Amino acid sequence: MNFDFIGPKLSAIVMIGALSIAAVVDAYGETVKSVNGAPIDSTVLDVYIENRVDKPLDDVTEEERQALMAELTDIYVLSTQESANQLEKDPRIAAQIELQTRGVLAQAVASEFFETSSVSNDEIETEYAEQVARTPRVQYKARHILVPTQGVAMDVVRRLDEGADFQELAKEKSTGPSGPNGGELGWFSPSQMVKPFSDAVAALEDGAYTKTPVQTEFGWHVILREESREPEPPTLESVRGNLVQSVQQRKFQAHLDDLRENASD
């Protein structure tokens, strides 16, 4: 689950450095090393490694662990210098430490909510039905010829009326990226295209092309609607994980709204 909406992710170095400077990390494990009198706790080392490598702790090699231990030692070396005590009093640095600490705690609280939030089958089925209802009921397969001016587009229409092949004309005339492929756009939903384009496609019959060129921000289009279909929605089971996340996200937003409303000064 992604909680970036709470705030930017903290880098491992900044996070551990800030927490050690602020002296808010209590020892939960054993001391693995001391640096200028400051103990490096085994839990701190584990968290640092987890933030630096994208794999479980058990898969970290001894060589990697020692290299990361050296990095963490450097953080402690710098953060225990005499100047760090003065820098900690700088209003901007103190503000950064405060923000970083709050960010870590906020993400932890959000993570706890998602981990403990249950979602019932009824909620999943309701979410599925709502998402299916919002899914466009038709898709189109089309080609287009994109040209810079209305005059050129009208000439394209004239040549099509005279029997020119749409794909060959697209290769010859279209300035769009699909031109070399005969103007092919593949299957798409109306919402995937700009409105003038999707409206024009919807108004066509299968196999017909626009007799009046369609203007968009990209230029002038002559559009051929090849086919249309009603897409089959994915099965509930195939999207169950996404549905659970959607329900949980909505619950979390409601929870956050409630916390905001009841927050005291």
N, C-alpha and C positions, 0 to 999 in steps of 0.2 A: 504494500500500500504506500502510496506516495503522499507525503505530508508537506510538500513544498509550499502549499498555500499559507502555511503558518509563518514562514520566513525562509530566507536562503539557507541552504545547507552549510554547515560550518566545516572548514577544512580540519583535518585531524590535528595538525600542528597548532592552529589557532585555538581550537577547542581545548586541547589538553593544556596548552600554555596558559590560556586565560583562566582555566579552573585552578591550576596550580598556583598562579600568581594571587588569585582571589582567596586561596586557602579554603576552598569549599569542598574539597574532596577528602573525605575521611577514609581511613584505611579499612578496607573490607577483606583484604587477603593478607598475604605476607609481604614483608619488605624484601624486594629483590636487589635493591641497590640504594645507596645514599649518595647524594650529590650536594656538597657544601652544606651538609646537615639536613637536607630535605630528603625524606625517604620516597623512593619510587615504589608504589604499591603494585602488587601483581595484577590486581584488577585494572589499574590504570594502564599498565603495559598491555593487557589483553584488549582493552577498549581501543588503545592506540593502534594495535596491530589490525584489529577488525576494521578500523577506518582507513587503513592504508592498503590492505590487500582484499581482493574480491574472492575470498574463499574461506571455508571454515578454519577455526584455529587449529584443529587437529591436522589439517593439511599443510600448515606452515612448516617449512623445513627449519632445521636448527640454524642453518646459514642465514635464512631470511629473518629468523627471529633475532639473531645477534645483530644483523644490520639495522633492524628496526629499533632494537634496544639502544644502539649507538645514536640513532636519530633522536630518540626520546631523551637520552642523556644530554645531548646538545641543548634541547629545549630547557631542561632543568638547569644546565650550566648557565645559560643566558638569563633565565628567569630568577636565578638566585644571586645575581650580581647586586652589588650595593646600589647601583643606579636604578635597579628595578623597583626598589622601595620608593624612590622619588617619582619615577615614571608612573607608578600605580596611582599616585595622587593627582596626576594630570587629569583635568576634567574630561578631556576627549578620550583618553585611554580608559579611564574609569567607566565612561559611558559605553565604550566598546565591550568591556568585560561584562558590564551589566546586561547589555543586549544579547551577547553570546550566551551567557548563563541562562537568561530567560528563554532564549530560543531553544536551547537543549531541553530545558524543563518542559516547555510548551509542547515540543515534539514528543517527549516521553509521555505526557498526559494524554495527548491525542492517540498515540500508539496504544496505550492502555485501554482507551475507549473502544478502539476498533477490535482489539483482541478479545474484549469481554462483551462486545455487542452481539447479541444473537439475532438471527434472521429466520423467521418462520417460513414454511413452505407456502403459506397463503400470501405472505409478503412478496416472495419470489414470483409466484404466479401472477399476482397483480402487477408487479413491475414489468414482467414479460408481456402481459396483455397491453399495457400502456405503451411500451416501446414498439410493439408490432403495429399498434394503431397509428403511431407517429411515422412509421416507415412508408415512404412513397409507394403507392399501389401500382405504379407502372414504371418500366424502364424502357429506354430507347437505344437502338443501335443506329448510328448515323455516320455520315461523312460530310465534310464541308470543304468549300473552296474559299479561302480568305484572301481578299485583295484590298489595296489601299483606298480605292475610290469607288463611288457609286457607278460611275461611267464604265469602269472596267468590269464591275459586277454585272451590270446590265448586258455587257457584251458576252459574259460567260453564260448568262441565262439564254441569250439568243442562240449561242452555239449549241447549248444543250437542247433547245427546241428544235434545232436542225438535225439532231441525232448524234451529237458528239458524246463520247464515252465519259462518264463523270470521273472515273478514277484517272484516266489519262489526262483529262483536262485539269484535274487537281495537281497532278505531277508537273504539269506545264505552267500553271498560273498561280497556284496557291503560295502565299508567302508564309503560311503558318508551319509549325514544326511537323504537322501531319501530312504536309504536301507530298513528300517523297513516298509516303505509304498510300497514296491515292486519297488523301483526306480522311483516312479512317480514324474514328474516335472511339470505336468499341461501344460497349454497353455503359450507360450512365443513367442516373436518376435526375429528374428536373432540377433538384437543388444543387447539383454539381456544376451546373452551367449558369452563366449570367442570365438574368430574366428575359431579355429580348430574344436570346437564343433559344432558351427552353420553351418559351411561349410559341415561337415559330415552329419548333419541332412538334409540340403538342397539337398544333393546328393542322399538321400534314397527315395524309394517309400513308400507310406503309408503301414504299416504292415511289413516292412522289418527292419532288424537290420544290424549293421556294421559287415562285415566279417573280416575287418582289424581293430584292436583296435585303438582308437584315443587318442593321448597323449596331455595333457594340463599340466599346472603348478600344477594341483591338483592330477594328476596320470594318469592312463590308463582307458579309458571308452569303454564300449560296449553299443551302443545306439540303442534303438528301437523307430522308428518313428511310432506312432500309427495313428495320423490323421493330416491333414493340412486344412487350411481354409483361405479365404480372409476376413479379419475383416471389419465390417461395421463402418465407421467413425461416431463419435458422431454428433448429429444434431448441426447446427450453434447456435441455441437458447440455447442449453444446455451448451455451452462453451462460450457464448457471453461475460460474465464477464472476463474470462481469455484472450479472444481476445482483449478486450478493454485495459487491462493491458499491453499486449504485444505491441500493437500499441503505447500506451503512453510511455512505457519504451524506445522504439526505438526513439520516438520523443525527449524524454528527453536526451537520449544519444547524438543525433545529436545537440541538443541545447547546451549541455555541451561541446561537441567538438568545437562548434562555439565560445563559451565563452572562452575556453582555447586558441583558435587560436588568438583571439582578445584582450586577456588580456595584459595590459601594465605592464612595469617594475616598 
